Amino acid sequence: MSYKLPFSEIAEVVMGQSPTKENVNTEGMGTPLLNGPTEFTARNPIPVQYTTTGKKFSKPSDILFCVRGSTTGRMNYSDQEYAIGRGIAAIRGKGGYPTPYVRAVIEHNLDRLLVAATGSTFPNVGRDLLSNFEVEVITPEEAVLASNLIEALEDKVESNRQTNQTLEQIAQALFKSWFVDFDPVKEKIAVLEAGGTTEEAELAAMSMIAAKSSEQLAELKQSKPDAYEQLAQTAALFPSAMQESELGEIPEGWSTPTLKSLSDKISKGTTPRKPDLVNASDQAIIPFIKVKDISDDSEINRVSLEAIPASIHEKTLKRSILTSDDLLFSIAGTIGRVSIVDEDLNNSNTNQAVAFVRLLDKEGFLELVYLTLKSSRVQGEIASKVVQGVQANASLANIGDIKIMCPDNDLLGAWKKIVHPIIKERRTLSKLIRELVALRDGVLPKLLSGELQGK
């Protein structure tokens, strides 16, 4: 059974108060300071500013709630004490209502809260509005049970997100070592130039690839001879000399083809014409990806996706119909966001701010090109070629001209065997995260109304 209460009956609200600029630093002196959602992540903020004269503070496990401007309503959890500026409120449960339950109540009523918020252009949520805002709740005892389920789902999502971040970091570290710093090649060169033998050079490359000492390699040889032999075969594929190229010195025998030469198609989307949208007789069911939907960590936010009618998708916008494993690269507004089209977004579409790359050999080159597009070299190159206008933009020619660092086929195959499972697991976990979030969103109204009981 549910009933209505003012929000102040289930939560304590601490409105932020900003310190003066003179008392803000980035050297880590004092308490971490939050003024808005700039430092927010999926769960906990990453502070960049500090203050020794904080006026209002959050406590660990509080909700950090944005109360001003276009980001009003965004939330994170406070993982430590923060000094909070005027753009943030710290909210915690009271009267027996757990904080995760209170956050769920806010989330469920957020649209209604934003409508009630004041502001000429963007909403501003003040203390009085929050305190007097009427919400439908269940008993504290029921709220505890509901909170347990909400926390379990949120913790599982966060655990998977952290695993995904680790997998991405591993893939990027391997890419940098092999295709940017050329570590295995340089290890071989260093040993040979010091008068070492070919065998010693190979062992040095194996040590670099596996991040193991010579003693650990000897142990691996005894305990897992097959793994040792596989490592030795991989190390042997790296050359022991460098050559000149357009990108400077690269390993001998490697090449730097353009992305265009490796692609079946490089194109971009189009924004549907308003008359076409108005006159379309069929429903808007085709996902339409924009830059805003692509996150910095390469995820495509399904919740925010707009949709277009299939009639427009198949006719006016047929040149930009996306297929699984197409690569996306944002070329207008926020430039340089990269993602891979998953199976559930096969046959989706995109607008002119997003370029898509369809590789000739997706199986062989997908991970290599994906990580290349995310590399600092490519991000810097594209940024340097951006044309500033009403909106900053890069051209499709810029994308096609990107050089891809390519080893021979045998080494590319060895790379694929190592990195493909990492990226595959990352994409599988991303799908699981979406399913868990959908499950949480689906049960949330029933939990809040008391229709579904937690345990």
C-alpha positions as CSV (number, residue, x, y, z in Angstrom):
1,M,0.0,0.0,0.0
2,S,1.3,3.5,-0.9
3,Y,0.5,6.9,0.3
4,K,1.6,10.5,-0.3
5,L,4.1,12.6,1.7
6,P,6.1,15.7,1.2
7,F,9.7,14.8,0.2
8,S,11.0,16.3,3.4
9,E,9.3,13.5,5.3
10,I,11.5,10.9,3.7
11,A,14.8,12.8,3.0
12,E,17.2,15.3,4.4
13,V,18.3,17.9,1.8
14,V,21.6,19.9,2.1
15,M,21.8,22.7,-0.5
16,G,25.3,23.5,-1.7
17,Q,27.1,26.7,-1.1
18,S,30.2,27.6,-3.2
19,P,33.5,28.8,-1.7
20,T,35.1,31.9,-3.2
21,K,37.4,31.3,-6.3
22,E,40.4,32.3,-4.2
23,N,39.8,29.3,-2.0
24,V,39.6,26.7,-4.8
25,N,42.6,24.7,-5.9
26,T,43.5,21.8,-8.1
27,E,46.5,20.7,-6.0
28,G,44.5,18.4,-3.7
29,M,44.6,20.8,-0.7
30,G,41.5,20.4,1.5
31,T,38.2,18.7,0.7
32,P,37.2,17.6,-2.8
33,L,34.8,20.2,-4.3
34,L,31.9,19.6,-6.6
35,N,30.1,22.5,-8.3
36,G,28.1,20.6,-10.9
37,P,28.0,17.4,-12.9
38,T,31.2,17.9,-14.8
39,E,33.0,15.4,-12.6
40,F,30.1,12.9,-12.5
41,T,30.5,9.4,-13.9
42,A,28.0,6.5,-14.1
43,R,28.1,6.2,-10.2
44,N,30.6,8.2,-8.3
45,P,32.2,11.6,-9.2
46,I,35.9,12.0,-9.9
47,P,36.9,15.4,-8.4
48,V,39.3,17.8,-9.9
49,Q,38.9,20.8,-7.5
50,Y,39.5,21.1,-3.8
51,T,38.8,23.7,-1.1
52,T,40.0,24.4,2.4
53,T,36.9,26.6,3.1
54,G,34.0,24.3,2.3
55,K,30.6,25.5,3.6
56,K,28.3,22.6,2.9
57,F,29.2,19.0,2.7
58,S,27.9,15.6,1.5
59,K,28.4,12.4,3.5
60,P,29.4,9.1,2.0
61,S,26.4,7.3,0.4
62,D,24.5,10.6,-0.1
63,I,22.8,11.3,-3.4
64,L,24.5,14.1,-5.2
65,F,21.7,15.9,-7.1
66,C,22.2,18.7,-9.7
67,V,19.8,21.5,-9.0
68,R,20.7,24.2,-11.6
69,G,20.8,24.6,-15.3
70,S,20.4,22.2,-18.2
71,T,21.8,19.3,-16.2
72,T,19.2,19.6,-13.4
73,G,18.3,16.1,-12.2
74,R,21.5,14.3,-12.9
75,M,22.6,12.2,-10.0
76,N,25.7,10.4,-8.6
77,Y,26.4,8.7,-5.2
78,S,28.8,10.4,-2.9
79,D,31.6,7.9,-2.2
80,Q,33.3,10.2,0.3
81,E,32.8,13.6,1.9
82,Y,32.6,16.4,-0.6
83,A,32.3,20.2,-0.3
84,I,29.3,21.0,-2.5
85,G,28.8,24.2,-4.4
86,R,25.5,25.8,-5.2
87,G,24.9,23.6,-8.3
88,I,24.6,20.5,-6.1
89,A,22.4,19.3,-3.3
90,A,23.3,16.4,-1.0
91,I,20.2,14.2,-0.2
92,R,20.0,11.3,2.2
93,G,17.1,9.2,3.5
94,K,15.5,9.7,6.9
95,G,12.6,8.4,8.9
96,G,13.6,4.8,8.1
97,Y,13.8,5.4,4.3
98,P,17.1,4.2,2.8
99,T,18.9,6.5,0.5
100,P,18.9,4.2,-2.5
101,Y,15.1,4.1,-2.2
102,V,15.0,7.9,-2.0
103,R,17.0,8.1,-5.2
104,A,14.6,5.7,-6.9
105,V,11.7,8.0,-5.7
106,I,13.4,11.0,-7.2
107,E,14.1,9.2,-10.5
108,H,10.5,8.0,-10.8
109,N,9.2,11.5,-10.2
110,L,12.0,13.5,-12.0
111,D,9.9,14.6,-15.0
112,R,7.2,16.0,-12.7
113,L,9.8,17.7,-10.5
114,L,11.5,19.4,-13.6
115,V,8.1,20.7,-14.8
116,A,7.6,22.2,-11.3
117,A,11.1,23.8,-11.3
118,T,11.5,27.5,-11.9
119,G,13.9,29.1,-14.3
120,S,13.6,31.3,-17.4
121,T,15.6,29.0,-19.7
122,F,16.7,26.0,-17.6
123,P,15.1,24.6,-14.5
124,N,16.4,25.4,-11.0
125,V,15.3,23.3,-8.1
126,G,15.4,25.1,-4.7
127,R,15.1,23.8,-1.2
128,D,11.5,24.7,-0.8
129,L,10.4,23.0,-4.0
130,L,12.3,19.8,-3.0
131,S,11.1,19.8,0.6
132,N,7.4,20.4,-0.3
133,F,7.4,18.2,-3.4
134,E,4.7,15.5,-2.9
135,V,5.7,11.9,-3.6
136,E,4.0,8.6,-3.3
137,V,5.8,6.2,-1.0
138,I,5.4,2.9,0.8
139,T,6.1,2.2,4.5
140,P,9.7,2.4,5.7
141,E,9.7,-1.3,6.3
142,E,8.7,-2.0,2.7
143,A,11.1,0.7,1.5
144,V,14.0,-1.2,3.1
145,L,13.0,-4.4,1.3
146,A,12.7,-2.5,-2.0
147,S,16.0,-0.8,-1.4
148,N,17.7,-4.1,-1.0
149,L,16.7,-5.2,-4.5
150,I,17.5,-1.8,-6.0
151,E,21.0,-1.9,-4.4
152,A,21.6,-5.4,-5.6
153,L,20.8,-4.5,-9.2
154,E,22.8,-1.3,-9.1
155,D,25.8,-3.0,-7.5
156,K,25.7,-5.6,-10.2
157,V,25.6,-3.0,-12.9
158,E,28.4,-1.1,-11.3
159,S,30.5,-4.2,-11.0
160,N,30.0,-5.0,-14.6
161,R,30.9,-1.4,-15.6
162,Q,34.1,-1.6,-13.7
163,T,35.0,-4.9,-15.3
164,N,34.3,-3.3,-18.7
165,Q,36.6,-0.4,-17.9
166,T,39.3,-2.8,-17.0
167,L,38.8,-4.8,-20.2
168,E,39.0,-1.6,-22.3
169,Q,42.1,-0.5,-20.5
170,I,43.8,-3.9,-21.1
171,A,42.9,-3.7,-24.8
172,Q,44.2,-0.2,-25.1
173,A,47.4,-1.0,-23.2
174,L,48.1,-4.0,-25.5
175,F,47.4,-1.8,-28.6
176,K,49.7,0.9,-27.4
177,S,52.5,-1.6,-26.6
178,W,52.3,-3.4,-29.9
179,F,51.3,-0.6,-32.4
180,V,52.3,2.7,-30.9
181,D,55.4,2.0,-28.7
182,F,56.5,-1.1,-30.6
183,D,57.8,-2.6,-27.3
184,P,58.5,-6.2,-28.5
185,V,60.4,-4.9,-31.5
186,K,62.4,-2.4,-29.5
187,E,63.2,-5.0,-26.9
188,K,64.7,-7.2,-29.6
189,I,66.7,-4.3,-31.0
190,A,68.0,-3.3,-27.6
191,V,69.3,-6.8,-26.9
192,L,70.9,-7.3,-30.3
193,E,72.6,-3.9,-30.2
194,A,74.0,-4.7,-26.7
195,G,75.6,-7.8,-28.2
196,G,73.0,-10.3,-27.2
197,T,72.0,-13.4,-29.1
198,T,68.9,-13.9,-31.2
199,E,67.6,-16.3,-28.5
200,E,68.1,-13.6,-25.9
201,A,66.3,-11.1,-28.1
202,E,63.4,-13.5,-28.5
203,L,63.2,-14.0,-24.7
204,A,63.2,-10.3,-24.1
205,A,60.3,-9.9,-26.5
206,M,58.4,-12.7,-24.8
207,S,59.0,-11.1,-21.4
208,M,57.6,-7.8,-22.7
209,I,54.6,-9.3,-24.4
210,A,53.6,-11.4,-21.3
211,A,54.8,-8.8,-18.7
212,K,56.8,-11.6,-17.0
213,S,60.4,-11.7,-15.7
214,S,62.9,-14.3,-17.1
215,E,62.3,-16.4,-13.9
216,Q,58.6,-16.3,-14.5
217,L,59.0,-17.3,-18.1
218,A,61.1,-20.3,-17.0
219,E,58.4,-21.3,-14.6
220,L,55.8,-20.9,-17.4
221,K,57.8,-23.2,-19.6
222,Q,57.7,-25.9,-16.9
223,S,54.1,-25.5,-15.8
224,K,52.4,-24.6,-19.0
225,P,54.6,-25.6,-22.0
226,D,51.8,-25.1,-24.5
227,A,51.2,-21.5,-23.4
228,Y,55.0,-20.9,-23.4
229,E,55.3,-22.2,-26.9
230,Q,52.4,-20.0,-28.1
231,L,54.1,-17.0,-26.5
232,A,57.4,-17.9,-28.2
233,Q,55.6,-18.2,-31.6
234,T,54.0,-14.8,-31.1
235,A,57.3,-13.1,-30.1
236,A,59.0,-14.6,-33.2
237,L,56.5,-12.8,-35.4
238,F,57.8,-9.4,-34.4
239,P,60.7,-8.1,-36.5
240,S,64.0,-7.0,-35.0
241,A,64.5,-3.8,-37.0
242,M,62.7,-0.6,-37.9
243,Q,62.0,1.2,-41.2
244,E,61.0,4.7,-42.2
245,S,57.4,5.5,-43.1
246,E,55.0,8.5,-43.3
247,L,54.4,8.0,-39.6
248,G,58.1,7.9,-38.7
249,E,59.9,4.8,-37.8
250,I,57.8,1.6,-37.8
251,P,58.7,-2.1,-37.5
252,E,60.3,-3.5,-40.6
253,G,57.8,-5.2,-43.0
254,W,54.8,-3.3,-41.6
255,S,52.6,-1.0,-43.6
256,T,50.4,2.0,-43.0
257,P,47.4,1.8,-45.4
258,T,44.7,4.4,-45.2
259,L,41.4,3.6,-43.6
260,K,39.7,4.2,-46.9
261,S,41.7,1.4,-48.5
262,L,40.5,-1.0,-45.8
263,S,36.9,0.1,-46.1
264,D,34.0,-0.9,-48.2
265,K,32.2,2.3,-47.3
266,I,32.8,5.5,-45.4
267,S,29.8,7.8,-45.2
268,K,27.6,9.8,-42.8
269,G,23.9,10.2,-42.2
270,T,21.4,12.9,-42.8
271,T,18.8,14.6,-40.7
272,P,15.3,13.7,-42.0
273,R,13.3,16.6,-43.5
274,K,10.5,17.8,-41.3
275,P,7.9,17.6,-44.0
276,D,8.9,13.9,-44.6
277,L,8.5,13.2,-40.9
278,V,5.1,14.9,-40.7
279,N,3.8,13.1,-43.8
280,A,5.1,9.7,-43.0
281,S,2.2,7.3,-42.4
282,D,4.2,4.7,-40.5
283,Q,5.4,4.7,-37.0
284,A,8.9,5.9,-35.9
285,I,10.6,2.5,-35.1
286,I,14.1,2.8,-36.5
287,P,16.8,3.8,-33.9
288,F,18.4,7.1,-35.0
289,I,21.9,7.6,-33.5
290,K,23.2,11.0,-32.8
291,V,26.5,12.2,-31.2
292,K,24.7,12.7,-27.9
293,D,23.9,9.0,-27.7
294,I,27.6,8.0,-28.0
295,S,29.4,8.2,-24.6
296,D,33.1,8.9,-24.0
297,D,33.5,5.2,-23.1
298,S,32.1,4.1,-26.5
299,E,28.7,3.0,-25.3
300,I,25.5,3.9,-27.3
301,N,22.8,5.0,-24.9
302,R,19.7,3.1,-26.0
303,V,17.4,5.0,-23.6
304,S,18.1,8.4,-25.3
305,L,17.8,7.2,-28.9
306,E,15.3,8.9,-31.1
307,A,13.5,7.0,-33.8
308,I,12.5,7.6,-37.4
309,P,9.8,5.9,-39.6
310,A,11.0,2.9,-41.6
311,S,9.7,4.6,-44.8
312,I,12.2,7.4,-44.4
313,H,14.9,5.0,-43.3
314,E,14.5,2.9,-46.4
315,K,14.2,5.7,-48.9
316,T,15.5,9.1,-48.1
317,L,18.1,7.9,-45.6
318,K,19.0,4.6,-47.3
319,R,22.6,5.6,-47.8
320,S,23.2,5.6,-44.0
321,I,21.6,2.4,-43.0
322,L,23.9,0.9,-40.4
323,T,24.9,-2.8,-40.1
324,S,26.4,-4.8,-37.2
325,D,30.1,-4.0,-36.6
326,D,30.1,-0.8,-38.5
327,L,32.4,1.7,-36.7
328,L,31.0,5.1,-35.7
329,F,33.1,8.3,-35.4
330,S,31.5,11.6,-34.4
331,I,32.6,14.4,-36.9
332,A,30.6,17.4,-35.7
333,G,30.0,19.1,-32.3
334,T,31.8,16.7,-29.9
335,I,34.3,15.3,-32.3
336,G,36.1,11.9,-31.9
337,R,33.7,9.7,-30.1
338,V,34.0,6.1,-31.3
339,S,31.7,3.1,-31.0
340,I,30.9,-0.2,-32.7
341,V,27.3,-1.0,-33.9
342,D,26.0,-4.0,-31.9
343,E,23.6,-6.6,-33.3
344,D,20.6,-5.0,-31.6
345,L,21.3,-1.8,-33.6
346,N,21.7,-3.5,-36.9
347,N,19.5,-1.7,-39.5
348,S,19.6,1.5,-37.5
349,N,20.4,4.9,-38.9
350,T,22.4,8.1,-38.0
351,N,22.7,11.8,-38.8
352,Q,25.3,13.9,-40.5
353,A,27.3,14.4,-37.3
354,V,28.3,10.8,-37.2
355,A,30.5,9.1,-39.8
356,F,30.4,5.3,-40.2
357,V,33.1,3.0,-41.5
358,R,32.2,-0.4,-43.0
359,L,35.4,-2.4,-43.2
360,L,36.1,-4.8,-46.1
361,D,37.3,-7.4,-43.6
362,K,35.5,-6.8,-40.3
363,E,36.6,-10.1,-38.9
364,G,40.3,-9.3,-39.4
365,F,40.5,-5.6,-38.7
366,L,37.6,-4.5,-36.5
367,E,39.5,-4.4,-33.1
368,L,42.6,-2.9,-34.7
369,V,40.8,-0.1,-36.4
370,Y,38.5,0.5,-33.4
371,L,41.5,1.0,-31.1
372,T,43.3,3.0,-33.7
373,L,40.4,5.5,-33.9
374,K,40.5,5.9,-30.2
375,S,44.2,6.4,-30.1
376,S,45.8,9.8,-29.1
377,R,47.5,9.9,-32.6
378,V,44.2,9.7,-34.5
379,Q,42.3,11.9,-32.1
380,G,45.0,14.6,-32.3
381,E,45.1,14.3,-36.1
382,I,41.4,14.8,-36.6
383,A,41.3,17.6,-34.0
384,S,44.0,19.4,-36.0
385,K,41.9,19.2,-39.2
386,V,38.6,20.4,-37.7
387,V,37.0,23.2,-39.6
388,Q,35.4,25.8,-37.2
389,G,32.1,27.2,-38.3
390,V,28.7,27.4,-36.6
391,Q,29.6,23.9,-35.4
392,A,33.1,22.4,-35.5
393,N,33.3,19.5,-38.0
394,A,35.7,17.1,-39.6
395,S,35.3,15.7,-43.1
396,L,34.8,12.2,-44.4
397,A,38.0,12.7,-46.3
398,N,39.8,13.3,-43.0
399,I,38.4,9.9,-41.7
400,G,39.4,8.1,-44.9
401,D,43.0,9.5,-44.7
402,I,43.7,8.0,-41.3
403,K,46.7,5.7,-41.4
404,I,46.3,2.3,-39.9
405,M,49.4,0.6,-38.4
406,C,49.3,-2.9,-40.0
407,P,51.7,-5.8,-39.2
408,D,51.9,-8.8,-41.5
409,N,48.9,-11.2,-41.6
410,D,50.5,-13.7,-39.2
411,L,51.1,-11.1,-36.5
412,L,47.7,-9.6,-37.1
413,G,46.2,-13.0,-36.6
414,A,48.1,-13.4,-33.3
415,W,46.8,-10.0,-32.2
416,K,43.3,-11.0,-33.1
417,K,43.5,-14.1,-30.9
418,I,44.5,-12.1,-27.9
419,V,42.3,-9.0,-28.3
420,H,39.1,-10.3,-29.9
421,P,38.0,-12.2,-26.7
422,I,38.7,-9.1,-24.6
423,I,36.5,-6.8,-26.9
424,K,33.9,-9.6,-27.2
425,E,33.6,-9.9,-23.5
426,R,33.4,-6.2,-23.1
427,R,30.5,-6.0,-25.6
428,T,28.8,-9.0,-23.9
429,L,29.0,-7.3,-20.5
430,S,27.6,-4.0,-22.0
431,K,24.6,-6.0,-23.2
432,L,24.2,-7.5,-19.7
433,I,24.4,-4.0,-18.2
434,R,21.6,-2.8,-20.5
435,E,19.5,-5.8,-19.6
436,L,20.0,-5.2,-15.8
437,V,19.2,-1.5,-16.2
438,A,16.1,-2.4,-18.1
439,L,15.1,-4.9,-15.4
440,R,15.6,-2.3,-12.7
441,D,13.6,0.3,-14.7
442,G,10.9,-2.2,-15.2
443,V,10.5,-3.3,-11.6
444,L,11.0,0.2,-10.1
445,P,7.4,1.5,-10.5
446,K,6.1,-1.8,-8.9
447,L,8.6,-1.6,-6.0
448,L,7.7,2.1,-5.3
449,S,4.0,1.4,-5.3
450,G,4.3,-1.6,-3.1
451,E,2.9,-3.9,-5.8
452,L,6.1,-5.9,-5.8
453,Q,7.8,-6.7,-2.5
454,G,11.6,-6.9,-2.1
455,K,13.3,-9.4,0.1
